[in-house]
Amino acid sequence: MNQDWEDRTTAAWATFDDYPEKQAADFRAVIDALVAELPDGSPLGPFERACAWDSTGHSEKAAPLYREALARGLDGYKGRRAKIQLSSSLRNIGQAEEGVKLLTPELDGPSDELDDAVRACLALCLSSLGRDREGLALVLGALAPHLPRYQRSMANYARALVEPAD
């Protein structure tokens, strides 16, 4: 889509907190109006609609829309966001294992500013499956580079949580 549409969509999302919970449908209507401007088959439509449902507390309605956006070829940064958000939605609706399968390959994908979000969401999915040590290892590993000191120690502790003892 063009930059004007992207700017208006960004502006709409900037107003999200202005909508109280009882006006969630009004916010979704704003997003639906923007989506209506997209060409048929655009992956951005189901992605934006999924985000709106998800952000207003309806993971069960968001998950199929994220899947549709990815099936239509949503890739790059927004594709990665869709995978993170779909995994979160799947966890919320009791399908954490599918979330783990979706996000695990992202650990080896190209690095970007979403790396920590991938790890955080994957950690939550793992915890929902009773795999807390793996989740904690991911979170510590993501946190370590941001610490002013102890980066190496925390990274080593993270690895020790999941590596077999000698």
C-alpha positions, 0 to 999 in steps of 0.5 A: 500500500502507499505511504499515505495509507500506512501513515493513516493506519499508524495514526489510527493505532496511535489513538487505540488507548483513547477507546475504552474497552466498551468502545472496542468495536468502534476502534475495530471499525476504524481499522475495518474502514482502512482495510476496505481501501486495500486491494482484494487479496492484500495480506495487510487487510487480515493482518490489521484486522487481526491486530485490532481483534487481538488488541481488543481481547479476542485472540480467538478471532485474531488467530485465523486472520493472522494465518490468512495474512501469512498465507497471503504472503505477508512477510518481512517485518510485518510478517514477523510481527504476525508470527509473534502475535499469532503465537501469543494468540495461540497461547491465549486460546490453549494452543501454545505448542503451535505457537512454539512451532511457529516461533522456534524457527524465528530464533535462527532468522535474520536479526532485527528489533523484534528478536527480544519479542520473539524470545519473550513470546516463545518463553510464554508459550514454553511456560504454558507447556510446563517448559519453564526452564527453557522459557527462562533461558530465552528470557535471560538470554534476551535480557543479558545484552541489555544489562550494564554489567554481568552480560557474560554471566547471565548469558552463561546462566541462560545456557546452563538452564537448558544444556545437560550438565557434564 
